[in-house]
Amino acid sequence: MLKYMRNNLKVIMWIIIGAFLGTIFVSWGMGGIQQQQNIAAKINGTKIPLTEYYEILNRYYDFYRKIYGKNFSPELLKKLNVEKMAMDQVIKDTIIDKKAEELGLSVSDEEVVNYIKSFDIFQTDGKFDPRKFSQASQFMEANGKKVDWIEKERQVRKDIIRKKMEEIIKDGITVSDKEIEFRYLYENEEIKASYIFIDPKAFLTEKKIKEYYSKNEKQFEEPEKVKASHILFMVKNSDNATEEREARNKAEKVMAEIKKGQDFAKLAKTYSEDSSKEKGGDLGYFSRGTMDANFERAAFALKIGEVSQIIRSEYGFHIIKLLGRKEAQIKPFEEVKENIKYAAVTDEEKNQAKKQAEEISKKILAEKDLSKSAGSFKIPVINLDYFNRSKFISGIYDNKKFKEGAFKLSKGSISPLIETEDGFYFIKLLERKQVNLEKFTQTKDELKNKILQEKKDSYLENWFEDIRKKSDIKLYINPGREQAI
């Protein structure tokens, strides 16, 4: 079995190890690399090749590219600090490899086979399916992927050893019944509360808001937009010449009907293979950079009421009709006024709000009545229905800080002044609901596993950090200068 898998390890390693071929690295300033025999780092004397660092960096690149899609950019990579993530992973892998070597850990052929067979992509109804394995292998070969698969098998073995070592490190960690019950009570406790909010935005003057608008007009630019409807003739496999030809023929027949004066919306409802068909193909307004490039070029080139030629996009063939156009403009002040307030607030308004909050605090201490104290300043009291620690409370910027303050209270008591980034709060606890312990027995095992995994992960991270502090680490690459694009 292992011999068979070795012969087809191309696809295995493509999926599990992630060669991520097709991604390349471009240096933004070669000063970021100190060329020392193509070494990325030395960790306790162990040399880490640049290629190893690049491979891990590439995995992170591919991971975030898939998550962010069109929003993926070099700026995003820099913000995420992907290079540091990759170097941290290199260091962790090296440390754990050394510890595994000291313990003499090894991997059998059977373990390699079972590891590979465990992947969902090779399974049918929860069992390994050789047919799927073979199909995936053939697909990779057909796409001409060439990788050193003997080396990749070695990496699979390393991956298994690292998992073994991690389990050894985390072995012995337990969860007590008291911990499980405490977590259950903590997560399921519910309270009802009321609060007042002293908002710095309330101290902004109309003049100051308008000044911000005038000085920052570019922020409120709205690009040119067009409104279009289309009829799509989908091509699912662009390598299939027959499918391509049939879709094109369908498009030409419908185009002939349009030229005869047939209603575009009715034709879209009848022939389009896009979900917009129910609206007669109407896609609404869109700006540049949001559609397929060929589709977009054709749509923006049309005049209102005009129909395009047949256009090929990544989805298939389209016939487009332009329904409307909005020229680029600066959004009117009244339209953006409320949003401007968030940006226009300065320390002046924050200090005014804090001063008022401190005055209210004195009144609350004297009167012991949140509603009465707030009423003196014409600030409304907002009532909240029952909520727990995990439920998001709409309208509150810092949910975590708000709930920390609320859950500390006893029934009927009022919190001291709670300061957050968006303003100042006073909270009154109205009710605390008794936790239903009947459900505890039903969820105890699941909760235990959750807490156990959290403790193990936390212990492992602390273990790594402790070993790292004691390690001799020399970096020959400056994370932050190398980027994957």
PyMOL commands that set and color helices and strands:
alter all, ss='L'
color gray80, all
select helices_A, chain A and resi 2-7+9-15+30-32+50-71+74-80+82-103+109-117+120-122+130-142+149-170+177-188+200-203+206-215+217-220+241-259+264-271+275-279+293-301+333-344+347-367+370-375+399-407+438-470
alter helices_A, ss='H'
color red, helices_A
select strands_A, chain A and resi 25-27+39-43+46-49+123-124+127-128+190-198+221-222+225-234+282-287+311-312+316-326+329-330+382-387+418-420+423-433+473-475+482-484
alter strands_A, ss='S'
color yellow, strands_A
deselect
rebuild
show_as cartoon
